[in-house]
């Protein structure tokens, strides 16, 4: 059985943040089944449901820098080769948060929640986990972003908070990549667009999506890992779709 990440070599040590979400859990399962992967650190607010000989579950609340710092410190014994951020927020009924159709719907607390989860959380994960990447061999940090976060690709409008928070995430990724190139030239830092995936995040917005464009978490996760395997440090700081297409910021 060949591995999913041949360009990363063997003995891969990976960390997945947001491991209990649809995409995150799929990434954990794929990596845990990969013969070239040594260990998968699976982090979420609640780590139930994930089990396997290679899986090490742990706690991260991306709105708590302390939990992020402690989790990163827990990997200090050996460097990491892959960090995969699979967190995101699009809607939350409890906080009356949903994609805005007009500027009339803009709400400061909803916007703050979007930025907290979609931008600030991943930035803090990068702060503490980028230094954990191996400096002696190929390594990557990736975070799920979105095509709608592309400013130049925005032709429809709406979805202010989600678009803006993902655009800000793309800027964080680009800026981290520039610093990473100086400190760890063989490593890369990229954003990944997973497509429309059949998870709770997209559930209210799946009407009208052709069946062939609505992906299972396993399909999207496998595709994104394939993208990571096929790019190198020269493409660090970019946003890639699940099919390998580079998306302009």
PyMOL commands that set and color helices and strands:
alter all, ss='L'
color gray80, all
select helices_A, chain A and resi 6-8+22-33+65-73+93-95+103-105+108-132+147-149+160-183+203-205+211-213+217-230+233-235
alter helices_A, ss='H'
color red, helices_A
select strands_A, chain A and resi 12-17+37-44+55-59+82-85+139-144+187-193+196-197+214-215+239-241+246-247
alter strands_A, ss='S'
color yellow, strands_A
deselect
rebuild
show_as cartoon
